[in-house]
Amino acid sequence: MVHMVKMMGLGTVILLLMVAPAAAAAESGGVTFSGAFGAGLVTIGGAYGIGRLAGFALESMARQPEAAGNIQVAMIIAAALIEGFTFFALYICMTQNPWAS
C-alpha cells in the first residue's frame, strides 16, 4: 500500500512538471491542461469512493444478510451523492480557465 501511494505521488509530480511548460505557453495562445488534469483527478476520486462504498457495503451485507435491504438503500443514496458531486466538479473543471484574461 505504501509503495502504491509513493508511486502515485511520483506520477503526480511528474505530471505537474510536464504541465508547467504548457501552462506558461497558455498566455501566448498555447493549450491549457488544467481543466483536463482536474477532471482526471475528480474522476479518479469519484471512482475510488464509489468502489470503496460498494466493497464495504457488500462486505457488511455478507456479515448481516438481514440488514441487506437497508444497507443497499444507503449505498445507492451515497453513490448518487458522490456522482452528483463528481459531475459538478467536472463541470467546474471544464468551464474554468485560470489563465483567461
Biotite code that builds the C-alpha atoms (Angstrom):
import biotite.structure as struc

atoms = struc.array([
    struc.Atom([0.000, 0.000, 0.000], chain_id="A", res_id=1, res_name="MET", atom_name="CA", element="C"),
    struc.Atom([2.791, 2.419, 0.903], chain_id="A", res_id=2, res_name="VAL", atom_name="CA", element="C"),
    struc.Atom([4.572, 1.588, -2.340], chain_id="A", res_id=3, res_name="HIS", atom_name="CA", element="C"),
    struc.Atom([1.427, 2.349, -4.352], chain_id="A", res_id=4, res_name="MET", atom_name="CA", element="C"),
    struc.Atom([0.974, 5.713, -2.613], chain_id="A", res_id=5, res_name="VAL", atom_name="CA", element="C"),
    struc.Atom([4.604, 6.615, -3.323], chain_id="A", res_id=6, res_name="LYS", atom_name="CA", element="C"),
    struc.Atom([4.215, 5.687, -6.995], chain_id="A", res_id=7, res_name="MET", atom_name="CA", element="C"),
    struc.Atom([1.015, 7.740, -7.307], chain_id="A", res_id=8, res_name="MET", atom_name="CA", element="C"),
    struc.Atom([2.745, 10.712, -5.687], chain_id="A", res_id=9, res_name="GLY", atom_name="CA", element="C"),
    struc.Atom([5.693, 10.395, -8.048], chain_id="A", res_id=10, res_name="LEU", atom_name="CA", element="C"),
    struc.Atom([3.346, 10.190, -11.027], chain_id="A", res_id=11, res_name="GLY", atom_name="CA", element="C"),
    struc.Atom([1.519, 13.318, -9.890], chain_id="A", res_id=12, res_name="THR", atom_name="CA", element="C"),
    struc.Atom([4.781, 15.247, -9.515], chain_id="A", res_id=13, res_name="VAL", atom_name="CA", element="C"),
    struc.Atom([5.943, 14.163, -12.966], chain_id="A", res_id=14, res_name="ILE", atom_name="CA", element="C"),
    struc.Atom([2.597, 15.141, -14.481], chain_id="A", res_id=15, res_name="LEU", atom_name="CA", element="C"),
    struc.Atom([2.720, 18.561, -12.831], chain_id="A", res_id=16, res_name="LEU", atom_name="CA", element="C"),
    struc.Atom([6.242, 19.105, -14.155], chain_id="A", res_id=17, res_name="LEU", atom_name="CA", element="C"),
    struc.Atom([5.046, 18.214, -17.650], chain_id="A", res_id=18, res_name="MET", atom_name="CA", element="C"),
    struc.Atom([2.066, 20.583, -17.419], chain_id="A", res_id=19, res_name="VAL", atom_name="CA", element="C"),
    struc.Atom([4.137, 23.590, -16.280], chain_id="A", res_id=20, res_name="ALA", atom_name="CA", element="C"),
    struc.Atom([5.509, 24.460, -19.757], chain_id="A", res_id=21, res_name="PRO", atom_name="CA", element="C"),
    struc.Atom([2.027, 24.191, -21.267], chain_id="A", res_id=22, res_name="ALA", atom_name="CA", element="C"),
    struc.Atom([0.686, 26.494, -18.581], chain_id="A", res_id=23, res_name="ALA", atom_name="CA", element="C"),
    struc.Atom([3.421, 29.014, -19.352], chain_id="A", res_id=24, res_name="ALA", atom_name="CA", element="C"),
    struc.Atom([2.632, 28.789, -23.067], chain_id="A", res_id=25, res_name="ALA", atom_name="CA", element="C"),
    struc.Atom([-1.066, 29.366, -22.386], chain_id="A", res_id=26, res_name="ALA", atom_name="CA", element="C"),
    struc.Atom([-0.522, 33.096, -22.039], chain_id="A", res_id=27, res_name="GLU", atom_name="CA", element="C"),
    struc.Atom([0.769, 33.175, -25.602], chain_id="A", res_id=28, res_name="SER", atom_name="CA", element="C"),
    struc.Atom([-2.129, 31.181, -27.039], chain_id="A", res_id=29, res_name="GLY", atom_name="CA", element="C"),
    struc.Atom([-0.946, 27.665, -26.129], chain_id="A", res_id=30, res_name="GLY", atom_name="CA", element="C"),
    struc.Atom([-3.040, 24.781, -24.888], chain_id="A", res_id=31, res_name="VAL", atom_name="CA", element="C"),
    struc.Atom([-4.103, 24.621, -21.230], chain_id="A", res_id=32, res_name="THR", atom_name="CA", element="C"),
    struc.Atom([-4.304, 21.326, -19.421], chain_id="A", res_id=33, res_name="PHE", atom_name="CA", element="C"),
    struc.Atom([-5.617, 22.486, -16.048], chain_id="A", res_id=34, res_name="SER", atom_name="CA", element="C"),
    struc.Atom([-9.225, 21.511, -16.757], chain_id="A", res_id=35, res_name="GLY", atom_name="CA", element="C"),
    struc.Atom([-8.274, 18.099, -18.109], chain_id="A", res_id=36, res_name="ALA", atom_name="CA", element="C"),
    struc.Atom([-5.933, 17.459, -15.182], chain_id="A", res_id=37, res_name="PHE", atom_name="CA", element="C"),
    struc.Atom([-8.618, 18.468, -12.682], chain_id="A", res_id=38, res_name="GLY", atom_name="CA", element="C"),
    struc.Atom([-11.236, 16.361, -14.452], chain_id="A", res_id=39, res_name="ALA", atom_name="CA", element="C"),
    struc.Atom([-8.935, 13.358, -14.299], chain_id="A", res_id=40, res_name="GLY", atom_name="CA", element="C"),
    struc.Atom([-8.363, 13.795, -10.580], chain_id="A", res_id=41, res_name="LEU", atom_name="CA", element="C"),
    struc.Atom([-12.099, 14.220, -9.953], chain_id="A", res_id=42, res_name="VAL", atom_name="CA", element="C"),
    struc.Atom([-12.922, 11.089, -11.938], chain_id="A", res_id=43, res_name="THR", atom_name="CA", element="C"),
    struc.Atom([-10.285, 9.031, -10.136], chain_id="A", res_id=44, res_name="ILE", atom_name="CA", element="C"),
    struc.Atom([-11.527, 10.268, -6.761], chain_id="A", res_id=45, res_name="GLY", atom_name="CA", element="C"),
    struc.Atom([-15.169, 9.568, -7.547], chain_id="A", res_id=46, res_name="GLY", atom_name="CA", element="C"),
    struc.Atom([-14.412, 6.083, -8.847], chain_id="A", res_id=47, res_name="ALA", atom_name="CA", element="C"),
    struc.Atom([-12.282, 5.301, -5.803], chain_id="A", res_id=48, res_name="TYR", atom_name="CA", element="C"),
    struc.Atom([-15.005, 6.495, -3.442], chain_id="A", res_id=49, res_name="GLY", atom_name="CA", element="C"),
    struc.Atom([-17.771, 4.508, -5.109], chain_id="A", res_id=50, res_name="ILE", atom_name="CA", element="C"),
    struc.Atom([-15.547, 1.429, -5.277], chain_id="A", res_id=51, res_name="GLY", atom_name="CA", element="C"),
    struc.Atom([-14.841, 1.573, -1.553], chain_id="A", res_id=52, res_name="ARG", atom_name="CA", element="C"),
    struc.Atom([-18.503, 2.246, -0.825], chain_id="A", res_id=53, res_name="LEU", atom_name="CA", element="C"),
    struc.Atom([-19.640, -0.786, -2.817], chain_id="A", res_id=54, res_name="ALA", atom_name="CA", element="C"),
    struc.Atom([-16.939, -3.033, -1.379], chain_id="A", res_id=55, res_name="GLY", atom_name="CA", element="C"),
    struc.Atom([-17.756, -2.201, 2.223], chain_id="A", res_id=56, res_name="PHE", atom_name="CA", element="C"),
    struc.Atom([-21.489, -2.434, 1.560], chain_id="A", res_id=57, res_name="ALA", atom_name="CA", element="C"),
    struc.Atom([-21.128, -5.917, 0.070], chain_id="A", res_id=58, res_name="LEU", atom_name="CA", element="C"),
    struc.Atom([-18.940, -6.979, 2.971], chain_id="A", res_id=59, res_name="GLU", atom_name="CA", element="C"),
    struc.Atom([-21.489, -5.739, 5.508], chain_id="A", res_id=60, res_name="SER", atom_name="CA", element="C"),
    struc.Atom([-24.333, -7.440, 3.618], chain_id="A", res_id=61, res_name="MET", atom_name="CA", element="C"),
    struc.Atom([-22.399, -10.705, 3.757], chain_id="A", res_id=62, res_name="ALA", atom_name="CA", element="C"),
    struc.Atom([-21.924, -10.329, 7.509], chain_id="A", res_id=63, res_name="ARG", atom_name="CA", element="C"),
    struc.Atom([-25.557, -9.355, 8.222], chain_id="A", res_id=64, res_name="GLN", atom_name="CA", element="C"),
    struc.Atom([-27.870, -10.616, 5.459], chain_id="A", res_id=65, res_name="PRO", atom_name="CA", element="C"),
    struc.Atom([-30.960, -9.477, 7.361], chain_id="A", res_id=66, res_name="GLU", atom_name="CA", element="C"),
    struc.Atom([-29.853, -5.827, 7.019], chain_id="A", res_id=67, res_name="ALA", atom_name="CA", element="C"),
    struc.Atom([-29.062, -6.073, 3.302], chain_id="A", res_id=68, res_name="ALA", atom_name="CA", element="C"),
    struc.Atom([-32.084, -4.004, 2.235], chain_id="A", res_id=69, res_name="GLY", atom_name="CA", element="C"),
    struc.Atom([-31.214, -1.052, 4.456], chain_id="A", res_id=70, res_name="ASN", atom_name="CA", element="C"),
    struc.Atom([-27.549, -1.219, 3.501], chain_id="A", res_id=71, res_name="ILE", atom_name="CA", element="C"),
    struc.Atom([-28.380, -1.312, -0.200], chain_id="A", res_id=72, res_name="GLN", atom_name="CA", element="C"),
    struc.Atom([-30.646, 1.746, 0.034], chain_id="A", res_id=73, res_name="VAL", atom_name="CA", element="C"),
    struc.Atom([-27.995, 3.683, 1.963], chain_id="A", res_id=74, res_name="ALA", atom_name="CA", element="C"),
    struc.Atom([-25.339, 2.631, -0.567], chain_id="A", res_id=75, res_name="MET", atom_name="CA", element="C"),
    struc.Atom([-27.419, 3.806, -3.535], chain_id="A", res_id=76, res_name="ILE", atom_name="CA", element="C"),
    struc.Atom([-28.099, 7.190, -1.903], chain_id="A", res_id=77, res_name="ILE", atom_name="CA", element="C"),
    struc.Atom([-24.408, 7.665, -1.060], chain_id="A", res_id=78, res_name="ALA", atom_name="CA", element="C"),
    struc.Atom([-23.338, 6.661, -4.580], chain_id="A", res_id=79, res_name="ALA", atom_name="CA", element="C"),
    struc.Atom([-25.802, 9.155, -6.066], chain_id="A", res_id=80, res_name="ALA", atom_name="CA", element="C"),
    struc.Atom([-24.386, 11.931, -3.882], chain_id="A", res_id=81, res_name="LEU", atom_name="CA", element="C"),
    struc.Atom([-20.832, 11.048, -4.933], chain_id="A", res_id=82, res_name="ILE", atom_name="CA", element="C"),
    struc.Atom([-21.843, 11.030, -8.606], chain_id="A", res_id=83, res_name="GLU", atom_name="CA", element="C"),
    struc.Atom([-23.608, 14.384, -8.266], chain_id="A", res_id=84, res_name="GLY", atom_name="CA", element="C"),
    struc.Atom([-20.562, 15.990, -6.714], chain_id="A", res_id=85, res_name="PHE", atom_name="CA", element="C"),
    struc.Atom([-18.325, 14.421, -9.367], chain_id="A", res_id=86, res_name="THR", atom_name="CA", element="C"),
    struc.Atom([-20.432, 15.812, -12.209], chain_id="A", res_id=87, res_name="PHE", atom_name="CA", element="C"),
    struc.Atom([-20.451, 19.269, -10.604], chain_id="A", res_id=88, res_name="PHE", atom_name="CA", element="C"),
    struc.Atom([-16.673, 19.177, -10.168], chain_id="A", res_id=89, res_name="ALA", atom_name="CA", element="C"),
    struc.Atom([-16.211, 18.054, -13.791], chain_id="A", res_id=90, res_name="LEU", atom_name="CA", element="C"),
    struc.Atom([-18.360, 20.966, -14.945], chain_id="A", res_id=91, res_name="TYR", atom_name="CA", element="C"),
    struc.Atom([-16.279, 23.406, -12.913], chain_id="A", res_id=92, res_name="ILE", atom_name="CA", element="C"),
    struc.Atom([-13.025, 21.909, -14.243], chain_id="A", res_id=93, res_name="CYS", atom_name="CA", element="C"),
    struc.Atom([-14.137, 22.183, -17.843], chain_id="A", res_id=94, res_name="MET", atom_name="CA", element="C"),
    struc.Atom([-15.591, 25.703, -17.678], chain_id="A", res_id=95, res_name="THR", atom_name="CA", element="C"),
    struc.Atom([-12.953, 27.490, -15.603], chain_id="A", res_id=96, res_name="GLN", atom_name="CA", element="C"),
    struc.Atom([-9.783, 28.745, -17.249], chain_id="A", res_id=97, res_name="ASN", atom_name="CA", element="C"),
    struc.Atom([-7.369, 30.241, -14.717], chain_id="A", res_id=98, res_name="PRO", atom_name="CA", element="C"),
    struc.Atom([-5.270, 31.865, -17.439], chain_id="A", res_id=99, res_name="TRP", atom_name="CA", element="C"),
    struc.Atom([-8.115, 33.712, -19.139], chain_id="A", res_id=100, res_name="ALA", atom_name="CA", element="C"),
    struc.Atom([-7.774, 37.489, -19.079], chain_id="A", res_id=101, res_name="SER", atom_name="CA", element="C"),
])
